[in-house]
Amino acid sequence: MASTGAASVVRPAIIGAVLVRPSLWWVAIRQVVRLAPRGWWRRAPFLPVPPADYVEYRLVTQYGGGHGEPRGEIRPIDVVDYLQWCKEQR
């Protein structure tokens, strides 16, 4: 089962997929800022990642399943597609 915490969001493959696309760097930074909960630096894991329930919701809407049901990992290309969509919507 995929976890829904920071570890499932911040993975080397996802970071690498964004790093090789400089046109998405600012979009990625903007999304991190927008999705980071207030006061994120005061709570473990001390990373600006969205709350676990928000990540769970997004995973269910993207990959199906339900709360606590097994589903696939977040695919790096899906993150790239999401950032490209965010860029186009701006």
C-alpha positions as CSV (number, residue, x, y, z in Angstrom):
1,M,0.0,0.0,0.0
2,A,1.3,3.5,-0.8
3,S,1.8,5.8,2.1
4,T,0.2,9.2,2.0
5,G,2.7,11.1,4.1
6,A,5.7,13.2,3.0
7,A,7.6,10.1,1.9
8,S,5.1,9.3,-0.8
9,V,5.2,12.9,-2.1
10,V,8.9,13.7,-1.9
11,R,10.7,10.9,-3.8
12,P,13.9,11.1,-5.7
13,A,12.2,10.0,-9.0
14,I,9.6,12.8,-8.7
15,I,12.3,15.4,-7.8
16,G,14.4,14.1,-10.7
17,A,11.5,14.3,-13.2
18,V,11.0,18.0,-12.3
19,L,14.7,18.9,-12.1
20,V,15.2,17.9,-15.8
21,R,12.4,20.3,-16.8
22,P,13.6,23.8,-15.9
23,S,10.4,25.3,-17.4
24,L,8.5,23.7,-14.5
25,W,10.8,24.8,-11.6
26,W,8.9,28.0,-10.8
27,V,5.6,26.2,-11.1
28,A,6.8,23.5,-8.7
29,I,8.0,26.1,-6.2
30,R,4.7,28.0,-6.5
31,Q,2.7,24.8,-5.9
32,V,4.8,23.8,-2.9
33,V,4.2,27.3,-1.4
34,R,0.4,27.1,-2.1
35,L,-0.1,23.6,-0.8
36,A,2.2,23.8,2.3
37,P,0.2,24.1,5.5
38,R,0.7,27.2,7.6
39,G,3.4,26.7,10.2
40,W,4.8,23.6,8.5
41,W,8.3,24.4,10.0
42,R,6.9,23.8,13.5
43,R,5.8,20.2,12.9
44,A,7.6,17.0,11.9
45,P,8.6,16.1,9.2
46,F,9.6,19.9,9.0
47,L,8.9,19.9,5.2
48,P,6.4,22.0,3.3
49,V,4.3,19.1,2.2
50,P,0.5,19.1,2.1
51,P,-1.5,17.5,4.9
52,A,-1.8,13.7,4.7
53,D,-5.6,13.9,4.3
54,Y,-5.2,16.2,1.3
55,V,-2.7,13.9,-0.3
56,E,-5.0,10.9,0.4
57,Y,-7.9,12.8,-1.4
58,R,-5.7,13.6,-4.4
59,L,-4.5,10.0,-4.6
60,V,-8.0,8.6,-4.5
61,T,-9.2,11.1,-7.2
62,Q,-6.1,10.3,-9.4
63,Y,-5.7,6.6,-9.0
64,G,-9.0,5.3,-7.5
65,G,-9.4,3.1,-4.5
66,G,-10.6,4.3,-1.2
67,H,-9.3,5.4,2.2
68,G,-6.8,2.8,3.3
69,E,-7.1,0.6,0.2
70,P,-4.0,-0.3,-1.8
71,R,-3.2,1.7,-4.9
72,G,-0.2,2.4,-7.0
73,E,2.6,4.8,-6.2
74,I,2.6,8.4,-7.4
75,R,4.1,8.3,-10.9
76,P,6.6,11.0,-11.7
77,I,5.0,11.7,-15.1
78,D,1.7,12.4,-13.3
79,V,3.4,15.1,-11.3
80,V,5.0,16.5,-14.4
81,D,1.6,16.5,-16.1
82,Y,0.0,18.2,-13.1
83,L,2.7,20.9,-13.1
84,Q,2.3,21.5,-16.8
85,W,-1.4,21.9,-16.3
86,C,-0.8,24.4,-13.5
87,K,1.5,26.3,-15.8
88,E,-1.1,26.4,-18.6
89,Q,-3.9,27.5,-16.2
90,R,-2.0,30.4,-14.9
